[in-house]
Amino acid sequence: MSISIGLQLFSVKNALKEDYVGTLERLAAIGYRNLELVIRKTDEGLSFGGDITPAQLRNQLDRLGMKAVGCHTRVDSQTEWEGIIAANQEIGNKDIGCSIAFFSNKEDVLDFCRSFNRYGELLHKHGMQLYYHNHFQEFQVFEGQTVMDLMLEHTDAELVKFELDSYWAVRGGVDPVSWLHKLGDRCRMLHQKDLPAAVQIVNWFDVFGADSLITIDELYKTQLATDFTQIGEGVLDIKSILQEAAKLGHAEYVFVEQDVTSGDELEGVALSYRNLESLLQTLGDVRA
């Protein structure tokens, strides 16, 4: 199976706020065709990050030869599933991803898994798929198992899939290649960025402590532009990750995602696209 290149639109969040349609046009000119959206609850209702409706977004994607193949949102008891499902169906997207979650102990994880299975069942009834995207805190160990291990064990394999973010796996102290094997055919999507050579402490648990309570406040402390760089500009062994993903044959998309950047967002994702496309071509496994 060839791996298609995509973009998580969180990478260009500021550009979208300034000019949503113009940003989509520039992304299309770079070569992006597959997009992973972000939908959030705001005071004005659900938003895709700019002044655009689902119908308008679908029209623009169709015009530009682009498509939505995923959408991140916060998943919890306050998630507005009816609106999220309706908006994504109008756009033509069938995959809804949980962008982040936090856990204080094993029982938190098990409670989350029970809820996640219910949400996955709800989406399945609408012909949609639920998936989970990791950061570093999912590799914290509770009672001998990582959060990710617990999720794999206690979520339904048909109702819940995974999107492996290799950068955050490394920042969680684990080998992303080994996790590609663990996740197997439950991992259809990958997130990719790179780690600057100047980063001194790679494993975030060496900073926060393996037994610390990881919350949104701790995550904010990891959001330094100096901790991220474009694909191919850092030290992650991205070639080995993609090579193994291609060999396993489960991953359909690898999304460029730049959590934060000190430079121009669009220039950054353009560089990542060029480097990623070149890298995948060396593996003989690329689709736009």
N, C-alpha and C positions, 0 to 999 in steps of 0.2 A: 504493500500500500504506500502510495506517495503521500508525503506530508505537505499540506498547504500552508502558506504563510498567511498570518492574520495580524491584526492590531487590536489590542485592548485600548479602547478610546480614553480610558483614564490617563493614558500617556500624554494626551493633548487636551486635557481638561480646560486649561486657561484659554487656549486658542478657540475651543468650541464656544466658550462663554462670550468671546468677542465677536466671532463670526462663524456660526455653526455650518452653514452651507458652504461658505468659502473654505473652511477647513476641510470639509469632506472632499471638495474639489481638489485641493492640494494633495490630500492623501491618495486620491485616485490617480493623480498625475505621478506620484512617487511609484505607484504600482500596487497599492493595497486594494484588494477586492473583498476580503473576508474580515468582518468587523465583529468584535465583542463589545457590546454596549454596556452602559452603566445606567441603571434606573434607581432613583432615590425619591424618598418622600420629602416634600418641602411644604412650607406653609401654603403654597399655591396648588399643591397636589403632587402627583408623580411627575418627575422630570427626568429627561435624558441628558441633562447637563447644559441645556441651552433653550432658547425660545423657539421650540419646534414641537409640533404634535406628532403622534405616531403616524398619522396619514401622510403628513408632510415629509417625515423622515423616510417612509417607504417610497414615496415618489422620487425623492432625491437619490436614494440608493439605486432604484431602478434606472433612473436617468444616467447615473454614473457607472453602471455595470458592477455595482457592489451589492453585498448581501450581509445581513446580520446572521451570525452563526452561533451566537452566545450572548448572554446578558448577565452581568453581575448585579446583585442587590444584597442588602442585609436581610438575613433570614432569622426571624425570631417570632415571638407571639404577636408582635405588632405589624408583621408584614401584611400588606394589602394585596393578597393573592388575586382577588377578583380583577383589580385594576391592572396588576402586573401581567396576568395571563391575557387579558383582553388587548393590552397595548402591544405585547409581543406577538400575539396572533395576527394583529393588524399589520405589523412590520414583516411578519413571515419568519420569525425566530422561534425555534422549538426547544432551546436549551437555556435553562435558568441556573445560574451559579451563585452559591453563597460566597460572598467576597471575603468574609472574615468572621471568626467567632473566638471567644475566650473561655477558658475553663480553669477552675480552681482545684478540682479534684476528680477522681475517677467517676463518682456519681454524677457530677456535672456533665461529663462526657456521655455517660449512658442515658441521662435524661435528654440530652441533645440528640442522640441517635434515635431514640424513640420518636421524638418530634420530627426529626428529619425524614424518617420512614413515612410518617403520615403526610408530610408535605410532598414527598416523592410520589406517593400514591395519588394525591390530588392532581399533580401535574400529569401523571400517566393517564388519568381519566380524560385529560384534555389533549392527549397526544403529544405531551411534552416530557422533557427529561430534566431531573434535578442533578446538579453536580456540586462538588465542594472544592474550593481553591485554598491551598495552604499558605501560611506564612511560616515563621520559625517556631511559634509557640506550640504547634501541633506535634512537635518532636520532643516535648517535655514528657518525662516519664512519671506515671502515676501507678503505684503498686506493681512495678515491674513491666509495664507496657507503655509505649508511647500513645499519645492521643490518636495519632493516625492508625496505629495498630488496633486500638479499640474501635475506631470508626469502621475500619475494614471488617472487623469481626461482628459488629452489632448493627450494621446497616444492611438492608436488602440489596443484593448485588444487581438486581434488575431496576430497583427504584432509585438507587443512589450511585452516581459515578464520581470520578475525581479528575481534577485538573492539577497536574504536578507543576509547581513553580520551583524550578531547579535552583535558582538563586537563593530562595528562602529555605529550601532544604539544606543547602550548604551552610547557611547562616544558623540553621538549627542543629548543626553538627552531624549531619548524616550524608550518605552518598546517594545522590539522585539516581544514579544508574541502578543501584540495588533496589531503590524504590520503584523504578519502572517495572522491575521484575515482580515486586510485591503486589503492585496495583494491577498488573496484567491487563486484561481486556476491560477493566473498569476505568482505565485512563485513556480517554480519547482526545484529550486536549493538554497542551503544554504551555507554560508561560516561560519566556526567556528574556533575560537581561544579563548584564555582566558585572563583575566585581573588580573595582579598581585595584591595581597592584599596591597602592599606597595604604590600603586598609590594613591596620595592624592586628586587630582582633577580629577573626572571622566568625567564630562561634559566639552568638549573642548570649548564650547561657554562661559563658565565661565572664560576661559583663554583669548580667542580672542575677546569676546564680541558678543552679538547676532546680532548686526547690522554691524559687520565688513565685509570687502571684503575678502573672503576666496579665496586664489589662491594657486598655486603649492608651493609657498614659505611657506605658513602657513602649508600646509600638510607636507612638509619636517620637520618642527619643531615637528611634532607628531611622527616621525619615530625614536624613541629611543628604544633600545632593552629592557630597563627596563620597558617599558609600555606594553610589550607583554609577554605572557608565553604560555606553551603548554596546550592543552585541559585537564581539570581536575586538573590542578596545580594552578588555580587561584580562583577568587571569583564569576565569572558569574554563574548564575543558569542555566547551560546548560541542565540539566535534564528536567527542566520545558519547555524550548524552544523546545527540541526534542520531548518531550511528546506531546506537543500541535501540533507540525508539524505532528507527526504520527497520531494523532486523526483527524486532518483536512484532511489528506490523499492526499495532493497535491504535497508535496516535494518528488522528486525522488532521489536526491543526497544531501549529506552533505559533503562539501569539507573541509578538513583540510587546513588552510592557516596561515602560520606564516610570517607576513610581514617582520619582521627583527628579528634576534636572536643573542644573545651574545655567544651562544655555537655552537656546531657542528650541521649543518642543518639537516643531515640525522638522527642523534640521536634524535633531537627534533621532527621530524615528525614521527619517530618510537614510541616515547613516546605518542604523540597525538593519533596515530592509536590505540595503545593498550588501552588507556583510553577511547577513543571514542567507540571502539568495545565493551568494557566491559559495558559502559553506555547504549548503544543501546540494548545489550543483556538483561539487566535488564528490558527494556521496551518490550522485546520480539519482536523486530522490527529491524532486521539487515540483510543486504546482503553484501557480499564482494564487 
